[in-house]
Amino acid sequence: MRLLLLLFAAAAFAGSAHAQDDRRPPLFVIQDDDSQVYLLGSVHVLPEGALPLPAQVEDAYGRAAVLAFELDLDAAQAGAQGMMLAAADEETIGDALSPIQRDSLNAALSTVGLPAGALDGFEPWFGGMTYGLMALQKSGLSVQAGGVDAHLFGRAKADGKERVAFETVELQTAAFDDLPLDAQVSYLMESVASSPDELADDFGDLLEAWGTGDDDALAALMNEGLTQPEVFEALLATRNRAWIPQIEALLARPDTALVVVGAGHLVGDQSVVDLLRQAGYAVERL
């Protein structure tokens, strides 16, 4: 993907109290007679200068009595060791790759400063995630790990707002860990096929679509990265369906909720917004 320069994407994200903030991240609302639920699409990593968030997001946060996230981020931090164990208890990279695949992986690892074989003890899905994060860091992009969801989770905690989680760490890890081995290997090899600079450009495209309100472009970018049907089903579609009853439960409460999930869950076919509209809800894009 080569749509925009990363510099333009980062500049489009910069917020300032002295300048108009025209960003339109994915933000939707559903409501009934006595309550409303906002749905905010998060990016899990942000460039420096992305805060504060746009006024419409700040307004939704201010109205919300309860915030819902994919995970309880405190529990996620505490459960990091369990994820590492889950990422190494089945067939690992050291056993799963062909000689040609191994050569490609080792060449990619060298670009992020890791020695050959550094990820051999982990399963392929974890290797793909690790390479992607390290490549972004290596590209020189100045980022804040955790992104929008971590920012709002921390604020809600400090402000004493109720926080709920749609998933446990174990359930989210299983979405990756239970992928068939061939799908994991394909995910790994697709990841390492891109250089740090290429991944940074792709990330810039993603940020541009998120910040300019181009939901169609955002959906296309997210779907491009999940080329295998079983991966799309496991990482997006199945989880989206599981969240619908939880969103309906929030709407049944006599107050306002703000749901903060990855932006890929709110745009495109089989997204949360698509499923809610199929169920008869009027979902307004803000």
C-alpha positions in Angstrom: 0.0 0.0 0.0 1.4 3.4 -1.1 -1.4 5.9 -0.7 0.1 8.7 1.4 3.3 9.7 3.0 3.6 8.8 6.6 4.4 12.4 7.5 1.1 13.6 6.2 -0.7 10.9 8.2 1.0 11.9 11.4 0.4 15.6 10.8 -3.3 14.9 10.2 -3.4 13.4 13.7 -1.9 16.2 15.6 -4.3 17.8 18.0 -4.0 21.3 19.4 -6.0 23.6 21.7 -5.1 26.4 19.3 -6.2 24.8 16.0 -9.4 23.3 14.7 -9.4 19.6 14.9 -11.3 18.2 11.9 -10.5 14.5 12.5 -13.5 12.1 12.1 -12.5 8.8 13.6 -15.1 6.0 13.4 -17.7 7.1 16.0 -21.2 5.9 15.9 -24.2 6.1 18.2 -27.3 4.0 18.8 -30.1 5.1 21.2 -33.5 4.4 22.6 -35.8 6.3 24.9 -33.6 6.5 27.9 -30.1 5.5 26.9 -27.4 5.7 24.2 -24.4 3.7 23.3 -21.4 5.3 21.4 -19.1 3.0 19.4 -15.6 4.3 18.9 -13.1 2.7 16.6 -9.6 2.7 18.2 -6.2 2.4 16.7 -4.0 0.6 19.2 -0.9 2.6 18.4 -0.8 6.4 17.9 1.8 8.8 16.7 3.0 11.5 19.0 0.8 14.5 18.9 -2.4 12.6 18.4 -3.9 13.8 21.7 -6.2 15.3 22.7 -8.9 13.4 20.9 -11.4 15.3 18.7 -14.3 17.1 20.3 -17.0 14.6 19.4 -15.0 11.8 21.1 -14.4 14.0 24.1 -18.1 14.7 24.3 -19.0 11.0 24.1 -16.5 10.3 26.9 -17.9 13.0 29.0 -21.5 11.7 28.6 -20.6 8.1 29.3 -21.3 6.5 32.7 -19.7 3.3 31.6 -16.9 2.5 29.2 -16.5 -0.9 27.5 -13.3 -2.2 26.0 -12.1 -5.4 24.2 -10.1 -6.2 27.3 -9.6 -5.1 30.9 -6.2 -3.6 30.2 -5.0 -4.0 33.8 -5.8 -7.7 33.5 -4.1 -7.8 30.1 -0.9 -6.5 31.6 -1.1 -9.0 34.4 -1.8 -11.8 32.0 1.1 -11.1 29.6 3.1 -14.0 30.9 0.2 -16.4 30.2 0.0 -15.1 26.6 3.7 -15.8 26.2 3.2 -19.3 27.5 0.3 -19.9 25.2 2.5 -18.7 22.3 5.0 -21.4 22.9 3.0 -24.5 23.8 2.3 -25.9 20.3 4.3 -26.3 17.1 6.7 -23.4 16.9 8.4 -21.4 14.2 11.6 -23.5 14.7 9.7 -26.6 13.5 7.0 -25.2 11.2 8.9 -23.4 8.4 10.5 -24.6 5.2 14.1 -23.7 4.5 13.0 -21.0 2.0 10.6 -19.5 4.6 13.3 -19.7 7.3 15.6 -17.7 5.0 13.0 -15.1 4.4 12.2 -14.8 8.2 15.9 -14.5 9.1 16.4 -11.8 6.5 13.5 -9.8 7.9 14.7 -10.3 11.5 18.0 -8.8 10.6 16.3 -5.6 9.5 14.9 -5.1 13.0 18.1 -6.0 14.8 17.2 -9.6 15.8 19.5 -12.6 15.2 18.5 -15.5 13.0 16.3 -17.9 15.0 15.3 -15.3 17.6 11.7 -16.3 17.3 12.1 -20.0 16.9 10.6 -20.8 20.3 7.3 -19.2 19.5 4.3 -20.1 17.4 4.0 -18.4 14.0 1.1 -16.1 15.0 3.2 -14.6 17.8 6.2 -14.2 15.5 4.1 -12.2 13.0 2.8 -9.8 15.7 6.3 -9.4 17.2 7.9 -8.6 13.9 5.2 -6.1 13.0 5.6 -4.2 16.2 9.4 -4.2 16.1 9.4 -3.1 12.5 7.2 -0.1 13.3 9.6 0.9 16.0 12.6 0.3 13.8 11.1 2.6 11.1 11.6 5.6 13.4 8.0 6.3 13.8 7.4 7.9 17.2 4.4 6.1 18.7 2.5 5.8 21.9 1.8 2.1 22.5 -1.8 1.3 23.5 -3.4 4.0 21.4 -6.9 5.3 21.9 -8.1 2.5 24.0 -5.3 2.7 26.5 -5.7 6.4 26.8 -9.4 6.2 27.5 -9.0 3.2 29.8 -6.6 5.1 31.9 -8.8 8.2 32.0 -11.9 6.2 32.9 -9.9 4.5 35.7 -8.7 7.9 37.1 -12.2 9.5 36.8 -13.9 6.6 38.6 -16.0 5.6 35.6 -17.3 2.0 35.4 -15.3 -0.1 33.0 -16.4 -3.4 31.5 -14.5 -5.8 29.2 -16.0 -7.8 26.3 -13.3 -10.5 26.4 -10.8 -12.0 28.7 -7.1 -12.2 27.9 -7.4 -15.9 27.5 -10.2 -15.6 25.0 -8.5 -13.0 22.9 -5.2 -14.9 22.9 -7.1 -18.0 21.8 -8.4 -16.2 18.7 -4.8 -16.2 17.4 -3.5 -19.3 19.2 -6.3 -21.6 17.8 -5.7 -20.6 14.1 -4.6 -23.6 12.0 -0.9 -23.9 11.6 -0.9 -23.1 7.9 -2.9 -19.9 8.5 -0.4 -18.9 11.2 2.6 -19.5 8.9 0.9 -17.5 6.1 0.3 -14.7 8.5 3.9 -14.7 9.7 5.3 -14.8 6.1 3.0 -12.0 5.0 4.2 -9.9 7.9 7.9 -10.4 7.3 7.5 -9.8 3.5 7.2 -6.1 4.3 10.2 -4.0 5.4 10.0 -1.6 8.4 9.6 1.3 6.0 6.8 -0.4 4.1 5.0 -1.3 7.3 5.3 2.3 8.4 3.8 3.5 5.2 1.0 1.0 5.5 0.4 2.3 9.1 0.3 5.8 7.8 -2.4 4.8 5.3 -4.4 3.3 8.2 -4.0 6.4 10.3 -5.0 8.7 7.4 -8.2 6.7 6.8 -9.0 6.7 10.5 -8.4 10.4 11.0 -10.2 11.6 7.8 -13.3 9.6 8.4 -12.9 7.4 5.2 -14.6 4.3 6.6 -14.5 2.6 3.2 -10.8 3.0 2.8 -10.3 1.9 6.4 -12.4 -1.3 5.8 -10.4 -2.0 2.6 -7.1 -1.6 4.5 -8.2 -3.9 7.3 -9.6 -6.5 5.0 -6.4 -6.5 2.9 -4.4 -7.6 5.9 -6.7 -10.6 6.5 -6.6 -12.4 3.2 -7.5 -15.8 4.5 -11.1 -16.5 5.3 -10.4 -18.4 8.5 -8.3 -15.6 9.8 -11.0 -13.0 9.1 -13.5 -15.2 10.7 -11.5 -15.9 13.9 -10.1 -12.4 14.4 -13.0 -10.3 13.4 -16.3 -11.9 12.4 -16.7 -14.3 15.3 -15.8 -11.8 17.9 -18.1 -9.1 16.4 -21.0 -11.5 16.7 -20.2 -12.2 20.3 -20.2 -8.5 21.2 -23.6 -7.7 19.9 -25.5 -9.1 22.9 -23.1 -7.2 25.2 -23.8 -4.0 23.3 -27.5 -4.6 23.6 -27.1 -5.1 27.3 -25.4 -1.7 27.5 -28.3 -0.1 25.6 -30.8 -1.7 28.0 -29.3 0.4 30.8 -30.8 3.8 31.7 -27.5 5.7 31.0 -24.9 6.3 28.4 -22.1 4.0 27.4 -19.0 4.4 25.3 -17.7 1.2 23.6 -14.0 1.4 22.5 -12.8 -1.4 20.2 -10.4 -1.8 17.3 -11.5 0.3 14.3 -11.5 -2.8 12.1 -14.4 -4.1 14.1 -16.7 -1.2 13.2 -16.2 -0.9 9.4 -17.0 -3.1 6.5 -19.0 -6.3 6.0 -19.8 -8.3 9.2 -18.6 -5.5 11.3 -20.3 -4.6 14.6 -22.1 -1.7 12.9 -23.1 -3.9 10.0 -24.5 -6.5 12.3 -26.4 -4.0 14.4 -28.0 -2.5 11.3 -28.9 -6.0 10.1 -30.6 -6.5 13.5 -32.7 -3.4 13.0 -30.9 -0.8 15.0 -30.5 2.8 13.6 -26.7 3.4 13.9 -25.7 7.0 13.2 -22.2 7.9 12.1 -21.0 11.0 13.9 
